[in-house]
C-alpha cells in the first residue's frame, strides 16, 4: 500500500553498559492522513476510563487496577486496520564489535535498519518520529536518517522524508509504541511480578496469535517480531 506513513519508534535497554541482555526496538506505523483520527480515538479511550486526555500511557505504569484501560488500548490497536507494529529483540550477550570493525553505536544503527527496513517500501514516503530520551537525540536523528537513506539508495530523501525527535507525552501513537514494546520486552526478559502486565501480555498473545518470544513470519503485517541472535547472524 503506497502513501505517506508516520513511523513512531521506541527503544528499551539500548545502551552498551546497562547490564541488560536484551535490547528491544519497536515501531508503530500509521498512515499520515489517519494520524489525527487515531490520536483522538486513543484520547477518547483515556477519558472513557476516567483518565485525563493528557495522561501519558507508559508500560511502566501498567498495573492490575488499570488493566481494563490498557486492554482497551491494545484492543483498539488490533481492531484498527490502519495501525501495525514491528519489534526487534536483539541479544546483546557476546557482542564482538571489534571483530566486525564497529562500535556499539554502529551496531545500534544496524538494528534500527533491521527494524525499519522491513516496514519501509520504496513506493511510499515516511516520517519517522523518535521518543526523546537523552541529550544525544540530535546527532542520533541525523545519523539514523543517513543510515536509512544510504541503505535504501534514497539519496534524495524522497522515501524517508524526515527523522525527528518528539516528546512521547504529546503523541498517543508513540505512547502506544511504548506500551507494545514494553510488553515484548517484559515477556522476553522472563519477568512476571506484575499481574496487570501479565494479563496485558496474555491479551496481546491472544489477539496477535503469536508467542512474543519467537520471530513471526517476515510477511506478518499487523504484529511483526524479529529475534536477532548475534552469534548466529554474524552481527550483520
KOLKEMAR-238963 format. One record per residue (C-alpha): residue in three letters; x, y, z; residue number from 1. Coordinates in Angstrom, 1 decimal. Example, Ala and Ser with C-alpha at 12.3 -4.5 7.8 and 13.67 -1.06 7.14 Angstrom:
{r: ALA&xx: 12.3&yy: -4.5&zz: 7.8&k: 1}
{r: SER&xx: 13.7&yy: -1.1&zz: 7.1&k: 2}
//
This chain:
{r: UNK&xx: 0.0&yy: 0.0&zz: 0.0&k: 1}
{r: UNK&xx: 1.6&yy: 3.3&zz: -1.1&k: 2}
{r: UNK&xx: 1.2&yy: 6.7&zz: 0.5&k: 3}
{r: UNK&xx: 2.7&yy: 8.7&zz: 3.3&k: 4}
{r: UNK&xx: 3.2&yy: 7.0&zz: 6.7&k: 5}
{r: UNK&xx: 4.2&yy: 8.1&zz: 10.2&k: 6}
{r: UNK&xx: 6.5&yy: 5.7&zz: 12.0&k: 7}
{r: UNK&xx: 6.6&yy: 6.1&zz: 15.8&k: 8}
{r: UNK&xx: 9.8&yy: 4.4&zz: 17.2&k: 9}
{r: UNK&xx: 10.7&yy: 3.5&zz: 20.8&k: 10}
{r: UNK&xx: 13.6&yy: 1.6&zz: 22.3&k: 11}
{r: UNK&xx: 14.5&yy: -0.2&zz: 25.5&k: 12}
{r: UNK&xx: 17.9&yy: -1.1&zz: 27.0&k: 13}
{r: UNK&xx: 19.8&yy: 0.1&zz: 24.0&k: 14}
{r: UNK&xx: 22.9&yy: 1.3&zz: 26.0&k: 15}
{r: UNK&xx: 26.0&yy: -0.8&zz: 26.0&k: 16}
{r: UNK&xx: 26.6&yy: -0.9&zz: 29.7&k: 17}
{r: UNK&xx: 23.1&yy: -1.1&zz: 31.2&k: 18}
{r: UNK&xx: 23.6&yy: -4.7&zz: 32.3&k: 19}
{r: UNK&xx: 20.5&yy: -5.8&zz: 30.4&k: 20}
{r: UNK&xx: 21.0&yy: -8.8&zz: 28.0&k: 21}
{r: UNK&xx: 18.3&yy: -7.7&zz: 25.5&k: 22}
{r: UNK&xx: 17.7&yy: -4.6&zz: 23.5&k: 23}
{r: UNK&xx: 14.2&yy: -4.1&zz: 22.2&k: 24}
{r: UNK&xx: 13.3&yy: -1.7&zz: 19.4&k: 25}
{r: UNK&xx: 9.7&yy: -1.1&zz: 18.2&k: 26}
{r: UNK&xx: 7.7&yy: 0.9&zz: 15.7&k: 27}
{r: UNK&xx: 4.0&yy: 1.7&zz: 15.3&k: 28}
{r: UNK&xx: 3.1&yy: 2.6&zz: 11.7&k: 29}
{r: UNK&xx: 0.1&yy: 4.8&zz: 10.9&k: 30}
{r: UNK&xx: -0.9&yy: 6.5&zz: 7.6&k: 31}
{r: UNK&xx: -0.2&yy: 10.2&zz: 7.9&k: 32}
{r: UNK&xx: -3.7&yy: 11.1&zz: 6.9&k: 33}
{r: UNK&xx: -5.1&yy: 8.9&zz: 9.7&k: 34}
{r: UNK&xx: -2.8&yy: 10.2&zz: 12.5&k: 35}
{r: UNK&xx: -5.1&yy: 12.7&zz: 14.0&k: 36}
{r: UNK&xx: -8.1&yy: 10.4&zz: 13.9&k: 37}
{r: UNK&xx: -6.1&yy: 7.7&zz: 15.7&k: 38}
{r: UNK&xx: -4.8&yy: 10.1&zz: 18.3&k: 39}
{r: UNK&xx: -8.3&yy: 11.4&zz: 19.0&k: 40}
{r: UNK&xx: -9.7&yy: 7.9&zz: 19.4&k: 41}
{r: UNK&xx: -6.9&yy: 6.9&zz: 21.9&k: 42}
{r: UNK&xx: -7.6&yy: 10.1&zz: 23.9&k: 43}
{r: UNK&xx: -11.3&yy: 9.2&zz: 24.0&k: 44}
{r: UNK&xx: -10.5&yy: 5.8&zz: 25.4&k: 45}
{r: UNK&xx: -8.5&yy: 7.5&zz: 28.2&k: 46}
{r: UNK&xx: -11.5&yy: 9.7&zz: 29.0&k: 47}
{r: UNK&xx: -13.9&yy: 6.7&zz: 28.9&k: 48}
{r: UNK&xx: -11.8&yy: 5.1&zz: 31.6&k: 49}
{r: UNK&xx: -11.6&yy: 8.2&zz: 33.8&k: 50}
{r: UNK&xx: -8.2&yy: 9.3&zz: 32.7&k: 51}
{r: UNK&xx: -7.5&yy: 12.9&zz: 31.7&k: 52}
{r: UNK&xx: -6.8&yy: 13.4&zz: 27.9&k: 53}
{r: UNK&xx: -3.2&yy: 14.4&zz: 28.8&k: 54}
{r: UNK&xx: -2.4&yy: 11.2&zz: 30.7&k: 55}
{r: UNK&xx: 0.7&yy: 9.7&zz: 29.3&k: 56}
{r: UNK&xx: 0.4&yy: 5.9&zz: 28.7&k: 57}
{r: UNK&xx: 3.6&yy: 4.1&zz: 29.5&k: 58}
{r: UNK&xx: 4.4&yy: 0.4&zz: 30.1&k: 59}
{r: UNK&xx: 6.0&yy: 1.1&zz: 33.4&k: 60}
{r: UNK&xx: 2.6&yy: 2.5&zz: 34.6&k: 61}
{r: UNK&xx: 0.6&yy: -0.7&zz: 33.9&k: 62}
{r: UNK&xx: -0.9&yy: -2.2&zz: 37.0&k: 63}
{r: UNK&xx: -3.8&yy: -4.6&zz: 37.8&k: 64}
{r: UNK&xx: -6.3&yy: -1.8&zz: 38.8&k: 65}
{r: UNK&xx: -5.8&yy: -0.1&zz: 35.4&k: 66}
{r: UNK&xx: -5.6&yy: -3.3&zz: 33.4&k: 67}
{r: UNK&xx: -9.0&yy: -2.7&zz: 31.7&k: 68}
{r: UNK&xx: -7.9&yy: 0.6&zz: 30.4&k: 69}
{r: UNK&xx: -4.6&yy: -0.6&zz: 28.9&k: 70}
{r: UNK&xx: -6.5&yy: -3.6&zz: 27.5&k: 71}
{r: UNK&xx: -8.8&yy: -1.2&zz: 25.7&k: 72}
{r: UNK&xx: -5.8&yy: 0.5&zz: 24.1&k: 73}
{r: UNK&xx: -4.4&yy: -2.9&zz: 23.0&k: 74}
{r: UNK&xx: -7.8&yy: -4.0&zz: 21.6&k: 75}
{r: UNK&xx: -8.1&yy: -0.7&zz: 19.7&k: 76}
{r: UNK&xx: -4.7&yy: -1.3&zz: 18.1&k: 77}
{r: UNK&xx: -5.7&yy: -4.8&zz: 16.9&k: 78}
{r: UNK&xx: -9.1&yy: -3.6&zz: 15.7&k: 79}
{r: UNK&xx: -7.8&yy: -0.7&zz: 13.7&k: 80}
{r: UNK&xx: -6.6&yy: -1.8&zz: 10.2&k: 81}
{r: UNK&xx: -4.6&yy: 1.4&zz: 9.8&k: 82}
{r: UNK&xx: -2.1&yy: 0.5&zz: 12.6&k: 83}
{r: UNK&xx: 0.7&yy: -2.0&zz: 12.6&k: 84}
{r: UNK&xx: 3.6&yy: -2.8&zz: 14.9&k: 85}
{r: UNK&xx: 7.1&yy: -4.4&zz: 14.5&k: 86}
{r: UNK&xx: 9.7&yy: -5.1&zz: 17.1&k: 87}
{r: UNK&xx: 13.3&yy: -6.3&zz: 17.0&k: 88}
{r: UNK&xx: 14.5&yy: -8.2&zz: 20.1&k: 89}
{r: UNK&xx: 18.3&yy: -8.2&zz: 20.0&k: 90}
{r: UNK&xx: 20.6&yy: -10.3&zz: 22.2&k: 91}
{r: UNK&xx: 23.5&yy: -8.2&zz: 23.5&k: 92}
{r: UNK&xx: 25.3&yy: -11.2&zz: 25.0&k: 93}
{r: UNK&xx: 28.6&yy: -12.0&zz: 23.4&k: 94}
{r: UNK&xx: 28.7&yy: -9.0&zz: 21.1&k: 95}
{r: UNK&xx: 32.1&yy: -8.7&zz: 19.5&k: 96}
{r: UNK&xx: 32.2&yy: -5.3&zz: 17.9&k: 97}
{r: UNK&xx: 35.9&yy: -5.2&zz: 17.4&k: 98}
{r: UNK&xx: 35.8&yy: -8.4&zz: 15.3&k: 99}
{r: UNK&xx: 33.3&yy: -6.7&zz: 12.9&k: 100}
{r: UNK&xx: 35.0&yy: -3.3&zz: 12.8&k: 101}
{r: UNK&xx: 32.3&yy: -1.5&zz: 14.5&k: 102}
{r: UNK&xx: 31.3&yy: 0.1&zz: 17.8&k: 103}
{r: UNK&xx: 28.1&yy: -0.1&zz: 19.8&k: 104}
{r: UNK&xx: 26.6&yy: 2.9&zz: 18.1&k: 105}
{r: UNK&xx: 27.2&yy: 1.4&zz: 14.6&k: 106}
{r: UNK&xx: 25.6&yy: -1.9&zz: 15.8&k: 107}
{r: UNK&xx: 22.6&yy: 0.1&zz: 17.1&k: 108}
{r: UNK&xx: 22.0&yy: 1.7&zz: 13.7&k: 109}
{r: UNK&xx: 22.2&yy: -1.7&zz: 12.1&k: 110}
{r: UNK&xx: 19.5&yy: -2.9&zz: 14.4&k: 111}
{r: UNK&xx: 17.4&yy: 0.2&zz: 13.7&k: 112}
{r: UNK&xx: 17.7&yy: -0.7&zz: 10.0&k: 113}
{r: UNK&xx: 16.6&yy: -4.2&zz: 10.8&k: 114}
{r: UNK&xx: 13.6&yy: -2.7&zz: 12.5&k: 115}
{r: UNK&xx: 12.6&yy: -0.1&zz: 9.8&k: 116}
{r: UNK&xx: 14.0&yy: -1.7&zz: 6.7&k: 117}
{r: UNK&xx: 11.1&yy: -4.3&zz: 6.7&k: 118}
{r: UNK&xx: 8.5&yy: -1.6&zz: 7.2&k: 119}
{r: UNK&xx: 9.6&yy: 0.9&zz: 4.6&k: 120}
{r: UNK&xx: 8.6&yy: 0.4&zz: 1.0&k: 121}
{r: UNK&xx: 10.2&yy: 2.2&zz: -1.9&k: 122}
{r: UNK&xx: 6.9&yy: 3.4&zz: -3.4&k: 123}
{r: UNK&xx: 5.8&yy: 5.3&zz: -0.3&k: 124}
{r: UNK&xx: 7.2&yy: 8.1&zz: 1.9&k: 125}
{r: UNK&xx: 7.8&yy: 8.1&zz: 5.6&k: 126}
{r: UNK&xx: 8.1&yy: 10.5&zz: 8.5&k: 127}
{r: UNK&xx: 10.0&yy: 8.8&zz: 11.4&k: 128}
{r: UNK&xx: 9.5&yy: 10.0&zz: 15.0&k: 129}
{r: UNK&xx: 11.7&yy: 9.0&zz: 17.9&k: 130}
{r: UNK&xx: 11.0&yy: 9.4&zz: 21.6&k: 131}
{r: UNK&xx: 13.4&yy: 11.9&zz: 23.1&k: 132}
{r: UNK&xx: 15.4&yy: 10.0&zz: 25.7&k: 133}
{r: UNK&xx: 18.8&yy: 11.7&zz: 26.1&k: 134}
{r: UNK&xx: 21.0&yy: 14.7&zz: 25.1&k: 135}
{r: UNK&xx: 22.3&yy: 12.8&zz: 22.1&k: 136}
{r: UNK&xx: 19.0&yy: 12.9&zz: 20.3&k: 137}
{r: UNK&xx: 20.0&yy: 15.5&zz: 17.6&k: 138}
{r: UNK&xx: 23.1&yy: 13.5&zz: 16.5&k: 139}
{r: UNK&xx: 21.1&yy: 10.2&zz: 16.6&k: 140}
{r: UNK&xx: 18.5&yy: 11.7&zz: 14.3&k: 141}
{r: UNK&xx: 21.0&yy: 12.8&zz: 11.7&k: 142}
{r: UNK&xx: 22.9&yy: 9.5&zz: 11.7&k: 143}
{r: UNK&xx: 19.8&yy: 7.4&zz: 11.6&k: 144}
{r: UNK&xx: 18.4&yy: 9.4&zz: 8.6&k: 145}
{r: UNK&xx: 21.8&yy: 9.0&zz: 6.9&k: 146}
{r: UNK&xx: 21.9&yy: 5.2&zz: 7.5&k: 147}
{r: UNK&xx: 18.4&yy: 4.6&zz: 6.3&k: 148}
{r: UNK&xx: 18.7&yy: 6.6&zz: 3.2&k: 149}
{r: UNK&xx: 22.1&yy: 5.2&zz: 2.2&k: 150}
{r: UNK&xx: 20.9&yy: 1.6&zz: 2.8&k: 151}
{r: UNK&xx: 17.9&yy: 2.2&zz: 0.6&k: 152}
{r: UNK&xx: 19.6&yy: 4.3&zz: -2.1&k: 153}
{r: UNK&xx: 17.3&yy: 7.1&zz: -1.1&k: 154}
{r: UNK&xx: 19.9&yy: 9.8&zz: -1.7&k: 155}
{r: UNK&xx: 17.3&yy: 12.5&zz: -2.5&k: 156}
{r: UNK&xx: 15.4&yy: 11.6&zz: 0.7&k: 157}
{r: UNK&xx: 12.1&yy: 11.1&zz: -1.1&k: 158}
{r: UNK&xx: 11.3&yy: 7.9&zz: 0.7&k: 159}
{r: UNK&xx: 12.5&yy: 8.8&zz: 4.2&k: 160}
{r: UNK&xx: 11.3&yy: 12.4&zz: 4.3&k: 161}
{r: UNK&xx: 12.3&yy: 13.2&zz: 7.8&k: 162}
{r: UNK&xx: 13.6&yy: 11.7&zz: 11.1&k: 163}
{r: UNK&xx: 12.5&yy: 13.8&zz: 14.1&k: 164}
{r: UNK&xx: 12.6&yy: 13.7&zz: 17.9&k: 165}
{r: UNK&xx: 9.4&yy: 14.3&zz: 19.7&k: 166}
{r: UNK&xx: 8.1&yy: 14.1&zz: 23.3&k: 167}
{r: UNK&xx: 6.0&yy: 11.0&zz: 23.9&k: 168}
{r: UNK&xx: 3.8&yy: 12.9&zz: 26.3&k: 169}
{r: UNK&xx: 2.3&yy: 14.8&zz: 23.3&k: 170}
{r: UNK&xx: 1.8&yy: 11.9&zz: 20.9&k: 171}
{r: UNK&xx: -0.6&yy: 9.0&zz: 21.5&k: 172}
{r: UNK&xx: 0.9&yy: 6.7&zz: 18.8&k: 173}
{r: UNK&xx: 4.3&yy: 7.0&zz: 20.5&k: 174}
{r: UNK&xx: 2.7&yy: 6.0&zz: 23.8&k: 175}
{r: UNK&xx: 1.2&yy: 3.0&zz: 22.0&k: 176}
{r: UNK&xx: 4.6&yy: 2.0&zz: 20.8&k: 177}
{r: UNK&xx: 5.9&yy: 2.2&zz: 24.4&k: 178}
{r: UNK&xx: 3.1&yy: 0.0&zz: 25.6&k: 179}
{r: UNK&xx: 3.5&yy: -2.7&zz: 23.0&k: 180}
{r: UNK&xx: 7.3&yy: -2.6&zz: 23.1&k: 181}
{r: UNK&xx: 7.2&yy: -2.8&zz: 26.9&k: 182}
{r: UNK&xx: 5.1&yy: -6.0&zz: 26.7&k: 183}
{r: UNK&xx: 7.5&yy: -7.6&zz: 24.3&k: 184}
{r: UNK&xx: 10.5&yy: -6.7&zz: 26.5&k: 185}
{r: UNK&xx: 8.8&yy: -7.9&zz: 29.7&k: 186}
{r: UNK&xx: 7.9&yy: -11.3&zz: 28.2&k: 187}
{r: UNK&xx: 11.3&yy: -11.8&zz: 26.7&k: 188}
{r: UNK&xx: 13.1&yy: -10.9&zz: 29.9&k: 189}
{r: UNK&xx: 11.1&yy: -13.6&zz: 31.7&k: 190}
{r: UNK&xx: 9.5&yy: -11.1&zz: 34.2&k: 191}
{r: UNK&xx: 6.2&yy: -12.0&zz: 35.9&k: 192}
{r: UNK&xx: 5.8&yy: -9.9&zz: 39.1&k: 193}
{r: UNK&xx: 3.1&yy: -7.5&zz: 37.9&k: 194}
{r: UNK&xx: -0.4&yy: -9.1&zz: 37.5&k: 195}
{r: UNK&xx: -1.6&yy: -6.2&zz: 35.3&k: 196}
{r: UNK&xx: 1.3&yy: -6.6&zz: 32.9&k: 197}
{r: UNK&xx: 1.0&yy: -10.4&zz: 32.8&k: 198}
{r: UNK&xx: -2.7&yy: -10.0&zz: 31.9&k: 199}
{r: UNK&xx: -2.0&yy: -7.5&zz: 29.2&k: 200}
{r: UNK&xx: 0.7&yy: -9.7&zz: 27.7&k: 201}
{r: UNK&xx: -1.8&yy: -12.5&zz: 27.6&k: 202}
{r: UNK&xx: -4.3&yy: -10.3&zz: 25.7&k: 203}
{r: UNK&xx: -1.6&yy: -9.4&zz: 23.2&k: 204}
{r: UNK&xx: -0.8&yy: -13.0&zz: 22.6&k: 205}
{r: UNK&xx: -4.5&yy: -13.8&zz: 22.2&k: 206}
{r: UNK&xx: -5.1&yy: -11.0&zz: 19.8&k: 207}
{r: UNK&xx: -1.9&yy: -11.5&zz: 17.7&k: 208}
{r: UNK&xx: -1.9&yy: -15.2&zz: 17.7&k: 209}
{r: UNK&xx: 1.8&yy: -15.2&zz: 18.5&k: 210}
{r: UNK&xx: 4.1&yy: -16.0&zz: 21.4&k: 211}
{r: UNK&xx: 6.2&yy: -12.9&zz: 21.9&k: 212}
{r: UNK&xx: 9.4&yy: -15.0&zz: 22.4&k: 213}
{r: UNK&xx: 9.8&yy: -16.1&zz: 18.8&k: 214}
{r: UNK&xx: 10.0&yy: -14.4&zz: 15.4&k: 215}
{r: UNK&xx: 6.9&yy: -14.2&zz: 13.3&k: 216}
{r: UNK&xx: 6.9&yy: -14.8&zz: 9.6&k: 217}
{r: UNK&xx: 8.6&yy: -11.9&zz: 7.7&k: 218}
{r: UNK&xx: 5.4&yy: -11.2&zz: 5.8&k: 219}
{r: UNK&xx: 3.3&yy: -10.8&zz: 9.0&k: 220}
{r: UNK&xx: 1.8&yy: -7.3&zz: 8.6&k: 221}
{r: UNK&xx: -0.1&yy: -6.5&zz: 11.8&k: 222}
{r: UNK&xx: 2.2&yy: -7.6&zz: 14.7&k: 223}
{r: UNK&xx: 5.7&yy: -8.5&zz: 13.4&k: 224}
{r: UNK&xx: 8.5&yy: -9.7&zz: 15.6&k: 225}
{r: UNK&xx: 12.1&yy: -10.5&zz: 14.8&k: 226}
{r: UNK&xx: 14.5&yy: -12.1&zz: 17.2&k: 227}
{r: UNK&xx: 18.1&yy: -11.3&zz: 16.3&k: 228}
{r: UNK&xx: 20.9&yy: -13.5&zz: 17.6&k: 229}
{r: UNK&xx: 24.4&yy: -12.0&zz: 17.0&k: 230}
{r: UNK&xx: 26.4&yy: -15.2&zz: 17.4&k: 231}
{r: UNK&xx: 24.2&yy: -16.9&zz: 14.8&k: 232}
{r: UNK&xx: 23.9&yy: -13.9&zz: 12.5&k: 233}
{r: UNK&xx: 27.5&yy: -12.8&zz: 12.4&k: 234}
{r: UNK&xx: 26.5&yy: -9.4&zz: 13.9&k: 235}
{r: UNK&xx: 25.4&yy: -8.2&zz: 10.5&k: 236}
//
